[in-house]
Amino acid sequence: MSLRRGHRPLERSRKWGRSRDLGLGVRFAFSGGREGWIRAVLTAVGVGLGVAVLLLTTAAPNALEVRHDREQSRLDWPFGEPPAKSDRTLLIAQSDTTFRDKDIRGRMVEPEGAGAPLPPGVSRFPAEGDMYVSPALKKLLAADGSAPLRERLPYHVVGTIGEGGLVGSQELAYYAGATGLQAHVNGSGPVTRLERFGNPDPSHEQTDPVLLLLILVVIVVLLMPVAVFIAAAVRFGGERRDRRLAALRLIGSDSRMTRRIAAGEAMAGSLLGLVLGTVFFLAGRQFAGTVEVVGVSVWPSYLDPSPALAALVVLAVPTAAVLVTLFALRGVVIEPLGVVRTAKPARRRLWWRLLLPLAGVAMLYPMIGQGHANGDFNQYLVSGGVMLILVGITALLPWLVEAVVARLGSGGVAWQLAVRRLQLSSGSAARMVNGIAVAVAGAIALQMLFAGVDGDYTKSTGKDVSRAQMQVGVPDGAPLAPTARKFAETKAVRKVTALWEGYLGDSSWKTEEGPDNLGSLAVGECSALRELAKLPTCKDGDVFVLVGGENSGDSAALNVPGRKLYFEPSSDDDSGDVVWTVPPGVRSARSVKGLTDWERDGFLMTPGALPKTAEKRVSGEIYLSIDESVPDAYEYARNTAFRVDPLSQPMNWTATRQDTKFSSIRTGLLVGSAAVLALIGASLLVSQLEQLRERRKLLSSLVAFGTRRRTLGLSVLWQTAIPIVLGLLLAATVGITLGAVLLRMTDTPVDVDWSSVLAMTGIGALVVLAVTLLSLPPLLRLLRPDGLRTE
């Protein structure tokens, strides 16, 4: 069959027509003068903010991997047997410290030959008295108020550590040159000998199933508000768009063509949003290199999105924009003489909205009671189930708002204006709240999950922090009493408890079998020994045997007058045995839980009873009680410790210790939550401004007819407050339900952490309050009769 010249085949004509309709929608998105551009820019900014967060999310796996690789590449302990001294070895000592709760990674280095390995990030070894510092530490040292830190690090700064030697841009670290480290090399000391940095055979240990569950839920909870916001952003200016489409029907377009034009308009806004999102991402990427959030910082180069994930974002955002627009138009009949919404609509149905959260619970139900011991949780069921439950909020909230506002009674003029507006367009009000509701629900569920499993990953250290807050090791060979006196004279130190500690055995430690019975030994002044036991009377030269401890039987076996007991030597001690003979009349003392949460066994000695030859067989520990009311109290104690021994590492005592991976996940949640809260605040502000712009002429008309500005302002605030309150109530209900299901999955008793529920709900309310306050100035500008002017 031949075709007449100038006519396209039917199928090609249809395709061309569809493309033309989409192109026409793209043109409409940027036409209409200033109003059109404002509408397009608001949509693009909204979509762009969401896209920026999505791109940052796609870059997160690479950032974590690079941080891990950097940390692995600078590991500075030998794997396997320590190498022998050669011209290719390096002596390196850990000299970490803390300054005002900020950890500082410190290393002292001494090359043993020309071929010694250079630390990552430095170009040459620092000489004795010099140091290379990270840019952040250089800035901190130069800051006013850092005198205590400068006293502790009295080295001359000769350069900065490069990016390759740091895990983050704000990390505090230094490499200082030293000599004489050879004297401190032993199996358990702070100095080691290296031939290379890094782990030659890195391995990845298996992650606990509950921690994997936490990671999955954190990812879903942080990303869902972003997706909800992008879906809401593409619907900015919906009422004006519907009126434009009605005008198109008037000049002859059919309903399908109209929907394609609307899809093209949405696609244009989303494509512009992709461009702005890329710009926001690049700006945020550079900004990320200048800040530290919850102790975590990155270099901008870390934030390289995965190409596959970035491509998915580029494809998904325009596709989602088109689908959301078409879905929104299903309830609108665009007729030539106007726009008829299904409101006075058929009332929203509840049954299908409940199916989403119920389906989510059904996906999670098979994993109830799985806990730690039954393998990993199914990541697809977890992600899908949590996602459906949170998406259910966006389905239930419009129904809830419509059902409640339909029953609200009469009130003042501002109240009536607000209620009537919500009754006519409850959907747009619910859309504005969806993002914050989803975020609050997810945060409540996560806080319940974290609180429920916290006991599995947080353990007591057994340290009595009411009696001591810091512990300092005394270097070998340093006299204990003069060292303790230096700390006693230190500002802000209230009490010093100095003890020498070691072990005694009933035979030589140098034999292959070693001693059969052994007991601990603590040496100190009478006041220090009373921290460990109830002493009858005490004077210098006394010896006590402890009873009531965990291994008191061994102590009794050792406490035989005339029996020879052998002091445990250090690992590098090649001298002969040091022997102590048990004297007659050793008195008993009942052991008590001392500074640490255990009752000792063995012997207590005062300094006068310790043989001079045994002083090098015991190690000194000093326990400090700090007056925390004094500013920089801990810094004074750390500086004294540095003067005693530059390699000392004072340890702050804490009552509990938390699993590193668990705390890292919680830190990641805090960092992500800060970013999502910033996005939610920005999205709410953009949504509020868009709604005010839509109602500009209506508000101006009411002002022109004499309505008080105060009344109109209150009505706008009521229109925001009512959906927010309903959204937060729904979020709390769904969040508690989801949290309970997740706790049952980890085989943990369900316990609602009401303080966390109130805190998360309060944070959501504060974000809304801040957005409302920021929207007041533009609202007041709109409440003027000249808003009736038109182009």
Salt bridges, closest charged atoms under 4 A:
ASP21 OD1 - ARG20 NE 3.60
ASP21 OD2 - ARG260 NE 2.85
GLU35 OE1 - ARG240 NH1 3.69
GLU35 OE1 - ARG693 NH1 2.85
GLU35 OE2 - ARG696 NH2 3.18
ASP69 OD1 - HIS68 ND1 3.77
GLU71 OE1 - ARG74 NH2 3.16
ASP76 OD2 - ARG105 NH2 3.36
ASP76 OD2 - ARG107 NE 2.39
ASP96 OD1 - ARG107 NH1 2.70
GLU112 OE1 - ARG193 NE 2.76
GLU151 OE2 - ARG643 NH1 2.62
GLU163 OE2 - ARG70 NH2 3.70
GLU171 OE2 - ARG74 NH2 2.63
GLU195 OE2 - ARG88 NH2 3.55
ASP208 OD2 - HIS372 ND1 3.08
GLU239 OE2 - ARG421 NH2 3.63
ASP242 OD1 - ARG241 NH2 3.10
ASP242 OD2 - ARG341 NH2 2.34
GLU265 OE2 - ARG39 NE 3.69
GLU265 OE2 - ARG244 NH2 2.17
GLU292 OE1 - LYS102 NZ 3.68
ASP304 OD1 - ARG285 NH2 2.77
GLU402 OE2 - ARG348 NH1 3.03
ASP454 OD1 - ARG666 NH1 3.58
ASP456 OD2 - HIS372 NE2 3.39
ASP464 OD2 - ARG467 NH1 3.82
GLU501 OE2 - ARG600 NH2 3.07
ASP506 OD2 - ARG563 NH2 3.77
GLU531 OE1 - ARG467 NH2 2.39
GLU531 OE2 - LYS495 NZ 2.51
ASP542 OD1 - LYS539 NZ 3.35
ASP542 OD2 - ARG587 NH2 2.99
ASP573 OD2 - ARG617 NE 2.70
ASP597 OD1 - LYS593 NZ 3.39
GLU615 OE2 - LYS612 NZ 3.48
ASP632 OD2 - ARG100 NH2 2.80
GLU635 OE1 - ARG152 NH2 2.42
GLU635 OE2 - ARG638 NH1 2.88
GLU694 OE2 - ARG240 NE 3.87
ASP786 OD1 - ARG784 NE 3.91
